[in-house]
Amino acid sequence: MTVIQNKKRKHEESSHHDDDGKMFDNADNIESVLFEEMTTVNSQLLSLANKMKLVDNIYFTKNTEMIDEFIGNINEFLKQLDMRRKKAFSEKLNSDILSYIYQFLDTNILKECCGLVSKLWRQSIGLKVKVRDIDIDKFVNCSLIENVTYLQLVDTTEEPETFKWLVNCRNLDNLKSLDLSEIELENVEYLMKCHMPNLTELNLAKRVSDEEVVIELLTSSFMTSVKKLDLSYSFYEFPIDIYESISESNYLSQITHLNLDNMEYLEFTGLDLLLKDKVNLEHLQIRKHCLVSYPNLFTNGNYMNLTYLDISSCQLSRNQEFIDLMFSPNLPNLTTLKGKALWAEEDGKEKDIVVEIPPNSQSSLTDLDIRYCRVGFYPSLFNHCPKLKKLSVYSLHDEESKKLHLNMMKSPNLTNLEYLKMDSWNEASEIIFTNPIYSNLKELHLVRPFRNGENLNVELVSNCNNLVNLTTLTVSVETQDLQEFQKNPTFSKLKRISNIVIPQKRL
């Protein structure tokens, strides 16, 4: 048998050249050539396999060198193919599966952990850090300081020098939020000199006690770019002239988010001054204030841009004022109203005074919280809120309030609700689990079962066919009855269940 000696050939890496040595113009060209070549080689391999059956076995021992080269080239091809396949699968994993996994992880933890091992993450993802005064020197010299977008400072010594370190720092250009709620602001001389050109959020909660410090800081150029300001629990017993001085600050007129939560139910004589000329306000939180002296404060036309208002635990003069907020033409953009535990001076009367709502009026609210409110004042309220997507409502203890509550929950205008938090009691639960107007609900929280001592009737779960979009549920059922949610295909989208276990009463 004649043996054909082949010249030793070495496997060459892909170089995107054709037979003439010319570079391929684009990826589509090389891909089509590769496909044609692999198709040809595939046919040749099949032909080789058939021819191998026809030669004598001695052929494979006499041509070992050529055969080893042939096998080596095939192995190299398979190695490259395997590597490219794994890379392709990895990219698909990252885009399809990891993005799904990431939504269940804590964002802050994810950013911090990935930042430790990935240069790309460190360069592109902002960091949130909490720094004690004794570590401020390490923070200033940290290589990741340029990525810090949120900074919380904490005092642990009697004479901290935090701002003395920061005043010469020029690496905080990306800092957006500064939290000073755990620092004693006795002197702001160095703070006002700190270089934080893009600071938009400042938290001074519970830490403003010196009158001079308040005026000096809030009227300084340090506030130039600040849009969100938290002054909750900071001051409410200052002289009226202090509030007047603060209100004259040119920098505070640009504030869009303001928190003025009060520490106690005290009348805040300077509230109207602090809110003066805040025409850009979009988000306002003023819990635990006596608003009796300010009946038209928010409906006077000065807050046309307001979208979020939280007056929880505030005192009004009349319940009509709460309704006026919902339907005022001077609050055209208001979509969120929090009135938890809201009360009025007239609440002490023996019988609820029903608040009249104009028959054709429609509220633009999408989020309403009236927990612990006397719904007897507003029996037809939900009929005028067709855009509601989020509702939190608790009934009071008396039977009359519960009856009114049940009637309100049957309003056809609640059909757009996606989030509902309410009491856990059988009559109300029956409406939710049977009425088709709740078919768009995604989150349902049936809370406070301890007041009634009632678990959810498991038959409502078994027979439910309206809550087809529910994904999150808080409920009180017997542990063994949780499986009923799995049995009923209505709850196929349900991913999270929190079961409130009612403690057994002592004999």
N, C-alpha and C positions, 0 to 999 in steps of 0.2 A: 504494500500500500504506500502510495506516495504521500508524504507528509508535507504540507505547505507551511513553511516557516513565516510567521508574521513578525513584523518589526514591533519591538516593544513600544506600547503607547501609554501615555500617562493621562489620567482623567483631568480634564481642564474645567475650571470653574466657569460658570456662565458669565459671559462678557458682553452680551447684547450685540454681538456682531453676526452678520450673515456670512455666507460662503465667500463673498468677495471682500470680506474684512471691513465692510462699511457698518457704521453705527446705526442701529435701528432708530427710526425717527420717533416712535412713540410706543407706549405700553401695549396698545391694541395690536400693533404690528408684531412685536415679539411674542405676544400671547397666541396669535394665530399661527405663527411659525412653529412655536413650541407644541401647539396642539397637533399640527400636521406631522411634525417629527416624531412625537410620541405615538401617534397612530401608526406611522410606518414601522417604528421599532417594535411596537406591539405585535404587528403582523409578522415581522421577522423573527421574533421570539417564538411565536407559535410554529413557524416553519422550522426553526432550529430544533425545537423540541421533537418534532416529527423525524427530522434527519438523524438526531442522536440515537434513535431507535434502530437505525439501519447500519451504523458503523460498529466495528468490532470493539470490544471493551478495552483492548490494548491501546486503542487510539488515545484514551484519556490519561494513560500513564506516560505515553511518549510525548504528549503535548501539555505537560503540566504547567510550564511557564505561561503559555498563552491562556490556558484555562484559568489559572490563578488570577491573571490580569483581568480576564473577562469577569470572573466572580467579584474581584475587587471593585471594578467599575460599577457593577450592578449594586453592590453594597453601598458604594459612595452615593449612587443615585438614590437609593432607598433612604440613606441617612439624610440627604438634603430634603427629600420629599417629606420625611417624617418631621423634620425641623420646621418646614414651612407650614405643614398641616397644624402642628401644635401652636404655632404663632397665630394662625388664622382662627383656630378654636379659642385661643386665649383672648383675642380681640373681640370675638363674638361674645365670650363669657363676660368680658368687661362691660360691653354695651348692653347686653340683654339681661344677664343675671345679676351682676354686681350692682347695677343701678336699682334693681328691684330690692336687693338686700339692704342697700344703703338707706332706703327710706325708713327702715325700722331701727336704725342706729342713732344714738345721740350725736347730733351734729358737732358739738364742741369736742367730744371725745374723739370722733372720727378725724377732725382736723388736726388735733394735737398729736394723735398717734401717727397719722400719715406724715405729718410734718417732720417727725423724728427720723424717718427712714427714706423719705423721698425729697430730693432737692427741688423737683418741680412743684410739689405741694408747698414747700417752704417759701418758694419764690412767688407763688400766686395766691395762697390762701391766708387770710387775715387771722391773727391770733388774739385770744382773749386771755388776759393774765391778771392775777391778783398778787400784789407785791407788798411785803411788809417793809416798814421803814428801815429795819436793820439789813435788808437785802437790796436796798435801792441802788447801791454802788455796783452790785453784780448785774442788776437789770440794765443799767445805763451802758455797761460794757458788753452786754449780751449780743451775740451775732444776729439774733432773730428780732432785735428790737424794731427794726424797720418794718416788720410785718405785723406789729401790734396794732389792732384796731380798737380794742377795748382794754382799758386799764383801770383797775380798782386798787386804790392805795389804802393801807391799813397802818394805824399807829399802834406801836407796842411799847414805846418808851415815853418818858415824860417830856423830853425835849427833842423831838424828831427833827431831822434836817432833810427831809424828803425833797422839798422844793428847791433847796439850795443845790442839790445834785441835779435836779431836772432843769434848772434854769439855763445851764450851759449845754444841754443836750440838743442836738440838731437832727436827731434821727426819728422824730415822732411825726413826720409829715403825713403818715397814713392813719394816725390816731383819730378815730371818729367819736369815741365815747369815753368820758372820764367820770369815774365814780368816786366821790369823796365822802360818802355817807358813813365811813368808819374812820374819819380823820377830824380832829378838833381844829376848826378854822379860827384860830386866835389872831393870826396875822397872814395877810394875803400878798404881802409885798413881793415875795419871790414867785408865788403862783402867777401873778399877773404878768411877769416877765418871761414865763415859759413859752417856748416856741412850739405851738400846736396849731398850725395854720388852718387845718381842716377839721377842727373840733366842731361837731354839730350837736353833741348830746352831753349835758352836764347834770350830775346827780349831787345835790346838796342836802338830801333828806336828813333831817334830825341834827344837822350840824351847823346851822346858822343861829348863833345866840348873841353875838356882839353887833350892836346897831351900826357902828362905824364900819365894821367889816362887811356887813350887808351892802351898804351904800357904795363903798369903795369897789367891791367886786362887781356888783350887778350894773354899775354905771361905767365900768372900765372897758377899754378896747379889747380886753381878753374875751368879751362876750360877742365879738364881731360876727363870728360864723355860727354861733350857737342857735339851734332851732328848737331843741327839745330840752326843757328845764324842769327838774324835779325839786320842788321846795317843800315837799310834804313834811309835816310835823316840825317845821323849822322855826316858824315864828308866828305868833298870833297875839302877843301882848305888847307889841311895840307902840310907841306914840304915833298918832295919826300922821305927823309930819314925816316920819320915816317912810311910810307907804307913799306919801306924796312925792318924796325925793326919788324913790325907786321907780314910780310910774313915769317920771320925766326922762328916764333913760332912753336914748335913741336906739340902743341896741336891743331892747326888749320888745320893740314893736314888731320885730321880725319873727318872734316866737310862734311856732306852729303847734307844739305839744307842751302842755303845762300841767303839772301836778301840784295842787294846793291842799291836799288832804289835811284835815284838822285832827288834833290829838284828842280833843274832847268836844262835847256838844256846847261850845261857847260861841257867842255871837262875834263874828269877825268883822270889826268895824271898818277895816281897810280893804275888804274884798273887792268892792267896786273900783277902788283906786288901782289895785294890782292888775285888774282886768281892763283898765282904761286903755283905749286905742290899740287893743290886741286884735286888729281886724284880720290878721292872718291865721288866727287860731283855727286849728282843725281838730285837735284832740284835747279835751279838758276834763280833768278829774278833780272834784272838790268834795270828797266824802266828809261826813260829820260836821256840816256847817249849818248854822241857823240862817235860813234865807228869808225869814219873815220880813226883814227890812228891805229886801230886794225882789219885789213881786214880779217885775218885768225885766230883770237883769239880762236874760238871754233872748228875749223876744223883742228887744228894742231896735233891732236892725243892725247892730254892731258886729254880729258874729255870723255873717252870711256864709262863711267858709267852714263852719263847724260841722264835722261829720260824726264825732264821738263825744258824748257827754255822760259823765258818771256823777250822779248826785245821790248815791246810796247813803242811807242813814242820815239824810238831811231833813231839816224841818221846814215845811212850807207854811204859809198862812192859810191857803185853801187848796183843796185837791184839784180845783179847776186849773191851777197853775201848771200841774203836771200834764194835764190834757193839752193845755195851750202849747207846751213844748213840742208835743207830737204833731200838731197840726198848724203850727205857726208858719205863715208865708215868709217870715224873716229868717227861717231856718231851713232853706230849701235843700240843703245837702246833708241834713242830719239823718244818718242811717242806723246809728247805735245809741240806745238810751238805757242807762243802768239806773234803776230806781229801787234797788233792794232795800227793804226796811225803811222806805220813805214814809214819813208821817206828816200830818198837818194839825194845826191848832184845833180845827173843827172835828178832829177824830174823837174827841172826848164826849161828843154828843151821843145820846142813847141810840139813835137810829141813823144809819148811813144816809147821807145826802147824795142822791144819784147825780153824777155830773153829766150834763147834757152835751152830746156831741152832735154837731150839725149833720143832718142826714146824708148829705152827699159828699162829706169830707173824706179824703183818703190820705193816710199817712205814708210817708216814704220810708219808714223804718224797716230794716231787715233784721235787726237784732234788738230784742227787748227783754229786760230783766225786771220782773215785778214780784220777786220772792218776798214773802212776809208782808205783803201789802194787802189792804182790805179791798178785795176785788169788787165788793158790793158798791163801791163808788163808780165803777166802770163796767157795768154788766154787758154793754154792747161794744166794748172796746175792740175786740178781735174782728168784728164785722167791718171795721174801718182800717184794717191793717193787712191788705192783700199781698204785700211784698215780704211779709215776715218769713225768714228762713231759720232764725234761731230764737227760741223762746225758753225762758226760765220762769216758772211760776209755782209758788206754794200756796195752798189754801190755809186759812186760819182754822182754829179748832172747832168753832161753832158749826152746827149743822146747816144754818142758813148760808154761811160762806161756802161750805162744801157743795151745796145745791147750786148756787150761782156759778161756782167753778165748773161743775159738770156741764152746765148749759153753755158756758163760754167755750169749752173745749170741743163743742160740736159745730162751731162756726165753720161754714164751707170755705171761708177765706184763709183757713190754715192749711190749705192744700199744698202750699209751696214749702212748708216746714221741712228742714233737713236735720235740725238739732232741737231736741226737746228735753228739758230737765223739769221734773215735777215730782209730787208726792207719790209714794207707793201705797195705794189703797185700791181695793178691788173694783169699786165702781169706776174710778178713773182709768185703771188699767184695762178694763173691759172696752172702754171707748177706743183706746189706742190700738188694741189688738184686733178690733173688729171693724172699725170705721175706715172706709176706703180713702178718706181725705188725708190719711197719714201714710199713704203708699210711697211718698218721696223721702220719708225719714231715713237718715243714714246713722244718726246717733240718738240713742234713747237712754236717758238716765232716770230710773225710777228709784228715788232716794228717800231717806227718812222713814224706813219701814218700822222703826222702833216705836214711833208715836202711835201707830195703829196695831203693831204686833202682827201684821198680816204678810204672809208669803204670797207671791203671785200664784194665782190659780193655774195649775198645770194644764187644765183643759183649754185655757186661752192659748197656750203655746201650741198644743197639738192641733187645734182647729184654725189657727191663724193663717190667713192667705193674703193679707194686705201689706205686710211689712217686707216686701220683696227686695228692697234696697238697703236694708239695715246691715251695717258693718260693725257697729260698736254698741254694746248694751251693758248697762248697770241695772241689776235686778236682785230681788231677794226670792230665792226658791229653795226648796229642799235639794240637798246635794245630789241625790239620786235622780232628781227630775231634770237636771241639766242636759241629759241625753235626749230629751224631747226636742231640743233645738236642733240637734243633729239629725233626728229622724224626719223632721218636717222640711221638705225642699224649699219652702218659703224663705228659710233662713240660710240659703246656700251661700250668700255673700257675707254672713256673719263671721268676723275674724276674732273679735275680742269680747269676752264676757267677764264681767266682774260681779261676783255673787256676794251680796251682803248677808251675812249669817246673823239672824236674830238670836240674841242670847236667851237661854232658857230662864224663865222666871223661877225665883226661889220659892219653895213651898213654905 
